[in-house]
Amino acid sequence: MGIKVNLKNVRIAWFYGFEKAKAKNDGEKDAYRVEILVDKDDHKNIAKLDEAALAVMTEALKSEKAAEKWLKRESGLDGNISKDCAIKDGDERDTEDENYEHKIWIRAKSYKQPRILTSEGEETRDGEEDLEGNDLEGKVPYGGCFANVSIELWGQNNDTGKGLRCNWLGVKFVEDGEAFGGGGGSTERANDDDLDDDDEDDAPRRGKSKPKPSRRSR
């Protein structure tokens, strides 16, 4: 079972929220996709990610020690980035990019359109109108902006392999940033509380229960 993590005021890299990104590999499906960048000095958001990642991988691998070892190896913390880990060290990318330097880099996707909110809290599916067909007053998320993002982490350990996966639930515009570009799962979507600016009672959670605190530190 996955754990929801609500990240506050993080940078959006590549953003495909209004239309699905085309699958790059055989066997994959088109999906809504987003890349999220979290500064390594952003201890609050990093702690949420660490806690949830360790919890879901401990459940998947049946051992906290094995989960810690797998996460360190696959996330790039020892210099190797794996496609099977949704959370990666941006400093270890094969292609250098100053936008990823000193950042934790998260890839999330959803086959169902995530919830997308403007800076004014209007929900939109196309970036032009709200759900009632009214013109938007607030700013919409885009690649390069800062946003509140709701994701769901889950651990995989089956015949097809092991992995830390990330479902994209929702996003809300917070403030402008230099544009990246990019195009305009889980059955769950983000709600208003997931995407607001209040950090109160915002620990990662599995349903209504909170995961056990982890001892992992980055």
Order of alpha helices (4+ residues) and beta strands (2+ residues): beta-beta-alpha-alpha-beta-beta-beta-beta-beta-alpha
